[in-house]
Amino acid sequence: MLAATSISVPDVVLNRDQVLELLPELLATTRAISADCGYEERV
Protein backbone atom coordinates (compact mmCIF):
# COMPACT_ATOMS: atom_id res chain seq x y z
CA MET A 1 0.00 0.00 0.00
CA LEU A 2 1.32 3.41 -0.97
CA ALA A 3 -1.39 5.70 0.39
CA ALA A 4 -4.94 5.98 1.65
CA THR A 5 -7.77 8.39 0.89
CA SER A 6 -10.95 9.41 2.63
CA ILE A 7 -13.69 12.00 2.56
CA SER A 8 -15.02 13.48 5.77
CA VAL A 9 -17.01 16.65 6.34
CA PRO A 10 -19.30 17.98 9.05
CA ASP A 11 -23.00 17.13 8.58
CA VAL A 12 -23.77 20.83 8.23
CA VAL A 13 -21.69 20.92 5.01
CA LEU A 14 -22.78 17.63 3.36
CA ASN A 15 -25.13 14.95 4.61
CA ARG A 16 -24.30 11.25 4.33
CA ASP A 17 -26.05 10.82 0.95
CA GLN A 18 -24.16 13.78 -0.50
CA VAL A 19 -20.86 12.33 0.67
CA LEU A 20 -21.76 8.97 -0.91
CA GLU A 21 -22.42 10.77 -4.20
CA LEU A 22 -18.72 11.72 -4.20
CA LEU A 23 -17.61 8.08 -4.02
CA PRO A 24 -17.42 7.40 -7.80
CA GLU A 25 -15.15 10.43 -8.28
CA LEU A 26 -13.00 9.42 -5.30
CA LEU A 27 -12.62 5.88 -6.66
CA ALA A 28 -11.75 7.15 -10.15
CA THR A 29 -9.14 9.48 -8.68
CA THR A 30 -7.56 6.78 -6.53
CA ARG A 31 -7.44 4.40 -9.51
CA ALA A 32 -5.73 7.09 -11.59
CA ILE A 33 -3.19 7.73 -8.83
CA SER A 34 -2.52 3.99 -8.54
CA ALA A 35 -2.02 3.71 -12.31
CA ASP A 36 0.38 6.66 -12.24
CA CYS A 37 2.36 4.82 -9.55
CA GLY A 38 2.59 1.70 -11.75
CA TYR A 39 -0.25 -0.42 -10.35
CA GLU A 40 -2.06 -2.56 -12.91
CA GLU A 41 -5.60 -3.42 -11.85
CA ARG A 42 -6.49 -7.11 -12.20
CA VAL A 43 -9.97 -7.95 -13.39
C-alpha positions, 0 to 999 in steps of 0.5 A: 500500500502506498497511500490511503484516501478518505472523505469526511465533512461535518454534517452541516456541510454535506449529509451522508447521501451527498458524501456517498455521491462523491464516491465514484469520483473518489474511486476514479481518482484513486485508480488514476493515482494507482495507475500513475504509480505503476499499479495494474488493476487485475480484473 
